Amino acid sequence: MKRRDHIKGLMLLPLAGSAVPLNSILATPITSIDAVGEGAMTDPKTPKPNIFQSIGVEPIINCRGTFTIIGGSLERPEVRAAMEAASKNFVQYDELADGIGKRLAELTGAEWGMVSAGCAAGMKHVTAACVTGGNPEKLIRIPDLAGFDKTEVIVPRHSRNTYDHAIRNVGVKIITVDTLEELENAMNPKTAMVYLMAYDVASPEGISLEAVAKLANPKNIPILVDAAAEDLTIPCVHLQRGATVVVYSGGKAICGPQCAASAQPLSSQACKAHSILKF
């Protein structure tokens, strides 16, 4: 089963009274469960309810892995500590984007980095960057791409998935191909980028990342690799194999917030300029 296929027959066991209460991570503990009709808990000796049970939701035992539909993964203590520290100050967001980009570059070995509101948002940012080249006037016209030079994205059929809507809603035309020959023939001046799922690096059709890179890189066509469920390797294996940009989910294997993701470009020049990833 591909990790982004619709989850069918998900075997999740309800857990009455989670063994790991989540209210300990909140600034204010739950003191009442009136919302679920069980009366106020005024006795301080009475055990506090699970944060989810307080709104009538039963926790589950995760037997499947890092699926978005069940919350991705649990955040590491260091992540919660960093979020708490960051919540104590205001900051200018353009400066923050620059600081984060530089720090991610230092940590990962990529030329730049960006944190987005989830992996799908990262996919959309990269697509918009490749379509507009960072032109502000074009950015505000999305998804109306009339008159744009780059309006097509090539996707092998085995890389098509529910989440590629994040690419499609930029307004591009998706060109679906089945073979490496079809992919090469589909490349033209209107091609904004090629999109590949990370698990397709050894596809039976021969459309490996390395093979695509040999065709796309000489034409300056960016390659976006979707590695949402993977952990970030340093150096990044996908960048080493020829990807231009790799997107990861912050809330899955990285164990950060589920609403975060990281985009790691190999070459800011290949994406026209790193500033286009910060709008």
C-alpha positions as CSV (number, residue, x, y, z in Angstrom):
1,M,0.0,0.0,0.0
2,K,1.4,3.4,-0.9
3,R,1.6,5.7,2.1
4,R,-0.7,8.3,0.6
5,D,-3.4,6.0,-0.7
6,H,-6.8,6.4,1.0
7,I,-6.7,4.4,4.3
8,K,-9.1,1.5,3.9
9,G,-10.0,-0.8,6.6
10,L,-7.8,1.0,9.1
11,M,-7.5,-1.2,12.1
12,L,-7.4,1.2,15.0
13,L,-8.2,-0.1,18.5
14,P,-10.0,2.4,20.8
15,L,-8.3,3.0,24.1
16,A,-10.5,3.9,27.0
17,G,-8.4,6.2,29.1
18,S,-5.1,6.7,27.3
19,A,-2.0,5.6,29.2
20,V,-0.2,8.8,28.1
21,P,-2.4,11.8,29.0
22,L,-1.8,14.7,26.7
23,N,-3.0,17.4,29.1
24,S,0.5,17.5,30.6
25,I,1.8,19.3,27.5
26,L,-0.8,22.1,27.8
27,A,-0.2,25.3,29.7
28,T,-3.6,25.0,31.4
29,P,-4.8,21.6,32.6
30,I,-8.3,20.4,32.0
31,T,-10.4,21.0,35.1
32,S,-13.9,20.4,33.7
33,I,-15.7,18.0,31.4
34,D,-19.0,19.7,31.3
35,A,-18.8,19.7,27.5
36,V,-19.4,15.9,27.5
37,G,-22.1,16.1,30.1
38,E,-20.4,14.3,33.0
39,G,-20.4,17.3,35.4
40,A,-17.8,19.6,36.8
41,M,-14.7,18.0,38.3
42,T,-14.2,20.3,41.4
43,D,-12.4,17.7,43.5
44,P,-8.7,18.2,43.1
45,K,-8.1,14.6,43.9
46,T,-10.1,13.4,41.0
47,P,-8.0,12.3,38.0
48,K,-8.0,14.8,35.1
49,P,-9.6,13.4,31.9
50,N,-7.6,12.9,28.7
51,I,-7.6,16.1,26.6
52,F,-9.4,14.3,23.7
53,Q,-11.9,12.6,26.0
54,S,-12.8,16.0,27.4
55,I,-14.4,16.8,24.0
56,G,-15.9,13.4,23.5
57,V,-13.2,11.9,21.3
58,E,-11.6,8.5,22.1
59,P,-7.9,8.2,21.7
60,I,-6.7,5.3,19.6
61,I,-3.7,2.9,19.5
62,N,-1.6,3.7,16.4
63,C,-0.7,0.3,14.8
64,R,-0.1,1.7,11.3
65,G,2.6,4.4,11.4
66,T,2.8,8.1,10.5
67,F,-0.6,8.7,8.9
68,T,-1.9,12.2,8.6
69,I,-5.4,11.1,9.3
70,I,-4.5,9.9,12.8
71,G,-2.1,12.8,13.7
72,G,1.2,11.9,12.1
73,S,3.6,11.3,14.9
74,L,4.1,12.5,18.5
75,E,6.3,15.6,18.9
76,R,9.6,15.3,20.5
77,P,10.1,17.1,23.9
78,E,12.7,19.3,22.2
79,V,10.1,20.4,19.7
80,R,7.6,21.4,22.3
81,A,10.3,23.3,24.2
82,A,11.3,25.2,21.1
83,M,7.7,26.1,20.4
84,E,7.2,27.3,24.0
85,A,10.4,29.4,23.7
86,A,9.2,30.9,20.3
87,S,5.8,31.8,21.7
88,K,7.3,34.4,24.0
89,N,8.4,36.9,21.3
90,F,7.2,38.7,18.3
91,V,9.4,38.6,15.2
92,Q,9.5,40.1,11.7
93,Y,8.5,37.3,9.4
94,D,10.8,38.2,6.5
95,E,13.7,38.1,8.8
96,L,12.5,34.8,10.3
97,A,12.3,33.2,6.8
98,D,15.9,34.3,6.1
99,G,17.1,33.0,9.5
100,I,15.3,29.7,9.1
101,G,16.6,29.2,5.5
102,K,20.2,29.8,6.5
103,R,19.9,27.6,9.6
104,L,18.4,24.7,7.6
105,A,21.1,25.1,5.0
106,E,23.7,24.7,7.8
107,L,22.0,21.7,9.3
108,T,21.2,19.8,6.1
109,G,23.9,20.7,3.6
110,A,21.3,22.0,1.1
111,E,21.7,25.4,-0.3
112,W,18.5,26.7,1.3
113,G,15.5,25.6,3.3
114,M,11.9,26.6,4.0
115,V,9.3,25.6,6.6
116,S,5.8,25.5,5.3
117,A,2.3,24.7,6.8
118,G,2.6,21.0,6.0
119,C,4.1,19.0,3.2
120,A,1.2,19.7,0.8
121,A,1.8,23.4,1.3
122,G,5.4,22.9,0.6
123,M,4.5,21.2,-2.7
124,K,2.3,24.2,-3.6
125,H,5.0,26.7,-2.7
126,V,7.6,25.0,-4.9
127,T,5.1,24.7,-7.8
128,A,4.2,28.3,-7.6
129,A,7.9,29.2,-7.5
130,C,8.7,27.2,-10.6
131,V,5.6,28.6,-12.4
132,T,6.2,32.3,-11.6
133,G,10.0,32.6,-11.2
134,G,9.3,34.8,-8.2
135,N,7.6,37.5,-10.1
136,P,5.2,39.2,-7.6
137,E,2.7,40.2,-10.3
138,K,2.4,36.6,-11.5
139,L,2.1,35.3,-7.9
140,I,-1.1,37.2,-7.3
141,R,-2.6,35.9,-10.5
142,I,-2.4,32.2,-9.5
143,P,-4.3,30.1,-10.4
144,D,-5.0,32.1,-13.6
145,L,-1.9,31.2,-15.6
146,A,-3.0,32.8,-18.9
147,G,0.1,34.2,-20.6
148,F,2.6,32.4,-18.3
149,D,5.6,30.7,-19.9
150,K,5.7,27.7,-17.5
151,T,2.3,26.0,-17.1
152,E,2.9,22.3,-17.2
153,V,4.0,19.7,-14.6
154,I,5.1,16.2,-15.7
155,V,4.1,13.4,-13.3
156,P,4.7,9.6,-13.9
157,R,1.4,7.7,-13.4
158,H,2.7,5.8,-10.4
159,S,3.5,9.1,-8.7
160,R,-0.1,10.4,-9.0
161,N,-1.8,10.6,-5.6
162,T,-4.5,12.4,-3.7
163,Y,-2.1,15.0,-2.4
164,D,-0.9,16.1,-5.9
165,H,-4.0,18.4,-5.7
166,A,-1.6,20.8,-4.0
167,I,0.2,21.0,-7.3
168,R,-2.9,21.1,-9.5
169,N,-4.6,23.9,-7.6
170,V,-1.8,26.3,-8.7
171,G,-3.5,26.0,-12.1
172,V,-0.9,24.0,-13.9
173,K,-1.7,21.3,-16.5
174,I,-0.6,17.9,-15.3
175,I,1.1,15.8,-18.0
176,T,0.8,12.1,-16.9
177,V,3.4,9.7,-18.5
178,D,3.9,6.0,-18.3
179,T,7.4,5.5,-19.6
180,L,10.7,7.3,-19.5
181,E,10.4,7.9,-23.3
182,E,7.0,9.6,-22.8
183,L,8.5,11.7,-20.0
184,E,11.3,12.9,-22.3
185,N,8.9,13.6,-25.1
186,A,6.7,15.6,-22.8
187,M,9.5,18.0,-21.8
188,N,9.1,21.3,-23.6
189,P,9.5,25.1,-22.9
190,K,6.2,25.1,-21.0
191,T,7.4,22.5,-18.5
192,A,7.6,24.1,-15.0
193,M,8.9,21.0,-13.2
194,V,8.7,17.2,-12.8
195,Y,7.1,15.7,-9.7
196,L,8.1,12.3,-8.3
197,M,7.2,10.4,-5.2
198,A,10.2,9.3,-3.2
199,Y,9.2,5.6,-3.2
200,D,9.3,5.7,-7.0
201,V,13.0,5.9,-7.3
202,A,13.2,2.3,-8.6
203,S,9.9,2.2,-10.5
204,P,9.3,-0.8,-12.8
205,E,8.8,1.6,-15.7
206,G,12.4,2.7,-15.4
207,I,11.5,6.2,-14.4
208,S,14.0,6.5,-11.6
209,L,15.1,9.8,-10.1
210,E,18.5,9.3,-11.6
211,A,17.1,8.7,-15.0
212,V,14.8,11.7,-14.8
213,A,17.6,13.9,-13.6
214,K,19.7,13.0,-16.7
215,L,16.9,14.3,-18.9
216,A,15.7,17.3,-16.8
217,N,18.8,18.8,-15.4
218,P,20.4,19.7,-18.8
219,K,17.1,21.4,-19.7
220,N,17.1,23.3,-16.3
221,I,13.7,21.7,-15.5
222,P,13.4,21.4,-11.6
223,I,12.6,18.0,-10.1
224,L,10.4,18.0,-7.0
225,V,10.6,14.8,-4.8
226,D,7.9,14.2,-2.3
227,A,9.4,12.5,0.7
228,A,6.6,13.3,3.1
229,A,6.8,10.2,5.3
230,E,10.6,9.9,5.3
231,D,13.1,11.0,7.8
232,L,15.6,13.7,6.6
233,T,19.0,12.2,5.8
234,I,22.1,14.3,6.0
235,P,23.3,14.6,3.3
236,C,19.9,14.3,1.6
237,V,19.9,11.1,-0.5
238,H,17.4,12.5,-3.0
239,L,19.4,15.7,-3.6
240,Q,22.4,13.4,-4.2
241,R,20.5,11.4,-6.8
242,G,19.5,14.5,-8.8
243,A,16.5,16.1,-7.2
244,T,16.2,19.9,-7.2
245,V,13.9,20.2,-4.2
246,V,12.8,17.7,-1.7
247,V,9.7,18.2,0.6
248,Y,9.3,16.4,4.0
249,S,6.4,16.4,6.4
250,G,7.5,17.9,9.7
251,G,4.8,15.9,11.6
252,K,5.7,12.4,10.5
253,A,9.2,10.8,10.8
254,I,10.8,14.1,11.8
255,C,8.4,14.2,14.9
256,G,7.7,17.9,14.7
257,P,4.4,19.7,14.4
258,Q,1.9,18.0,12.1
259,C,1.2,21.5,10.6
260,A,4.8,21.9,9.4
261,A,7.0,20.7,6.6
262,S,10.5,21.4,5.2
263,A,11.5,22.1,1.6
264,Q,15.2,21.5,0.9
265,P,16.4,22.9,-2.5
266,L,19.7,21.7,-3.9
267,S,20.2,24.7,-6.0
268,S,18.6,28.1,-5.5
269,Q,19.6,29.0,-9.1
270,A,17.6,26.0,-10.4
271,C,14.5,27.4,-8.8
272,K,15.3,30.8,-10.3
273,A,16.2,32.3,-6.9
274,H,15.8,31.2,-3.3
275,S,13.6,34.3,-2.6
276,I,10.8,32.7,-4.6
277,L,10.4,30.1,-1.9
278,K,9.6,32.7,0.7
279,F,6.5,34.5,-0.5
